[in-house]
Amino acid sequence: MLTRISSVDNLEVKQVAFDSIIQLGDSCILNGFSRAIAVQREAEIFFGDEGNFPSYRIFKKPLPLPPITESITFLRRNINPIIKVNNIAVTAVSSSSILHVGNSRNVSMEARIKHIRQLLLEGHEQDIR
């Protein structure tokens, strides 16, 4: 892998969370994996088994990766071997994301989120109070 110098004058990131990466400089392999269960409820009723990842199909399904069949040919000429960045301002990097300045050979990122909304039947709002 061609190596270059990564130069960043100013980097401001307010928040990094949930298997996210900030990488300044070259990397051979970047892997990120994040999974979450997000439950939205009208009433605070807890059943106790909502956090069991294997019970949800979305976390067991294989990741569909289409085969790469195109042949790519290119000519690269790095006259100046410096990646120069003046200023980066980021509010948040989250859920298996990358902020990367530099070369990468292999990058693999995966985020799986199961959203559940538990709504009350109409007319039953008074039953929870």
Long-range contacts (C-beta under 8 A, 24 or more apart in sequence): 1-26, 1-28, 1-103, 1-105, 2-76, 2-78, 2-81, 2-103, 3-81, 3-103, 4-78, 4-81, 4-82, 4-83, 4-102, 4-103, 5-81, 5-82, 5-83, 6-82, 6-83, 6-85, 6-101, 6-102, 7-82, 7-83, 7-84, 7-85, 8-85, 8-88, 8-101, 9-85, 9-86, 9-87, 10-86, 10-87, 10-88, 11-88, 12-88, 12-89, 12-90, 13-88, 13-90, 13-92, 13-93, 13-99, 14-90, 14-91, 14-92, 15-91, 15-92, 15-93, 15-94, 16-92, 16-93, 16-94, 17-92, 17-93, 17-94, 17-95, 18-94, 18-95, 18-96, 19-95, 19-96, 20-93, 20-94, 20-95, 20-96, 20-97, 20-98, 20-99, 21-93, 21-97, 21-98, 21-99, 21-100, 22-93, 22-98, 22-99, 22-100, 23-98, 23-99, 23-100, 23-101, 23-102, 24-100, 24-101, 24-102, 25-101, 25-102, 26-102, 26-103, 26-104, 27-100, 27-102, 27-103, 27-104, 27-105, 28-104, 28-105, 28-106, 29-105, 29-106, 29-107, 29-108, 30-98, 30-100, 30-104, 30-106, 30-107, 30-108, 30-109, 31-108, 31-109, 32-96, 32-97, 32-98, 32-108, 32-109, 32-110, 32-111, 33-96, 33-109, 33-110, 33-111, 34-95, 34-96, 34-110, 34-111, 34-112, 35-59, 35-111, 35-112, 35-113, 36-95, 36-111, 36-112, 36-113, 36-114, 37-113, 37-114, 37-116, 38-113, 38-114, 38-115, 38-116, 39-116, 39-117, 39-118, 40-115, 40-116, 40-117, 40-118, 41-117, 41-118, 42-118, 42-119, 42-120, 42-125, 42-128, 43-118, 43-120, 43-128, 44-128, 45-118, 45-128, 50-116, 56-114, 58-112, 58-114, 59-112, 59-114, 63-110
